[in-house]
Each structure stands twice: as structure tokens, then as C-alpha cells.
Amino acid sequence: MDPRDIAQQTLLEQRILSHITQATRTTIAWKLHGKDNSRKLATLRFVTASLKRHLDHLMALEECDGYMAAALESCPNMSEKIDSLKREHALFREAFFQLAPRLEGLAADDATGLETVCVEIGDLLARLDEHTRKEEDLLQEALLRDEGGEG
């Protein structure tokens, strides 16, 4: 596959991820009245599961015949940056692995537990935003730069 096509697909998948992270942020910010958190909790479970699935899809795409391989082929000097991003992928996978059972085990009337998980998810989203910025920078540098030479 052409490196530019790989980069464009990655950027498209990252935009989709951005929509899912925004839905997650909207859910986290949802202010409830009363003690029944069941609707917020159900929505948070749903959007978090969607986020995890899409993030798994995106990371697999990036790692397996995606932009990482193309960037390494194009710019071998970027191997440390690419390895660092792969290590971050592993950290995201682990974070979601640990988060899922905690979120599923929350009771609808556990407002403190729900708030704690919401803060953790918000922190995870902030780290994901930073990671995405690093990936976009690497994509721009390695695959989407203008080589020049054509008149």
C-alpha cells in the first residue's frame, strides 16, 4: 500500500477516535440530579467499550503493516520514536484492561466510585490526546512531507 494511503487511513481512524473520545468526555461531564447513576453508568460503559474497541483497532492497524512500518522504511532514524509509541500502545491496552472490570463492577448508587473512575478516564483521555499528537507529528514528518524535486 502506498505510504500516503496508509497515512490518510490512519488520520481518518484517528478522527473517528476523536469523536468517540468526545462522546466519552461528554458522558463524564454529565451532571446528575439525585442518587441514581444508572443511566450515566450504562452510557459510560458503552462509550468506554466503544473507545477500547476502536483504539484496539487503530493500534493494530498502526502496528501491523500500518504507518509505523512505512515510517520506519521511509525514515529509519525514527525507530526510537516509533518504539516509544508502541510502548505507549501497550500502556493504553493495560489501562483499559484494568479499567473495564472496575467500571463493570460499579454499582449505580456508588457516586464516589463513579466520580473516581470518571477522573481516571479523563486522565487516560488526556494521555491519549498527547499520544495522538505525537503520532500525527510522526506521520507528517515521515510520510506526508513534500520531498520536492518536481517542477
Residue pairs with C-beta under 8 A, 6 or more apart in sequence:
1 65
1 70
3 67
3 70
3 71
3 73
3 74
3 143
4 143
4 144
6 66
6 67
6 70
6 143
7 67
7 70
7 139
7 143
7 144
9 61
9 66
10 58
10 61
10 62
10 66
10 67
10 135
10 139
11 136
11 139
13 54
13 57
13 58
13 61
14 58
14 132
14 135
14 136
16 54
17 51
17 54
17 55
17 58
17 128
17 132
18 132
20 47
20 50
20 51
20 54
21 51
21 125
21 128
21 129
23 47
23 50
24 44
24 47
24 48
24 51
24 121
24 125
25 122
25 125
27 40
27 43
27 44
27 47
28 44
28 118
28 121
28 122
30 40
30 43
32 40
35 109
35 111
36 108
36 109
37 108
37 109
37 110
37 111
37 114
38 108
40 114
41 103
41 106
41 108
41 114
44 103
44 114
44 117
44 118
44 121
45 103
45 104
48 96
48 99
48 100
48 103
48 121
49 100
51 96
52 96
52 100
55 92
55 96
55 128
56 93
59 89
59 92
59 93
62 68
62 85
62 89
62 135
63 86
63 89
67 135
67 138
67 139
67 142
67 143
68 82
68 85
68 86
70 142
70 143
71 78
71 82
71 138
71 139
71 142
71 143
72 78
72 79
72 82
74 142
74 143
75 141
75 142
78 138
78 141
78 142
81 134
81 138
82 138
85 131
85 134
85 135
85 138
88 131
92 124
92 127
92 128
92 131
95 124
96 124
99 117
99 120
99 121
99 124
102 117
103 117
106 113
106 114
106 117
107 113
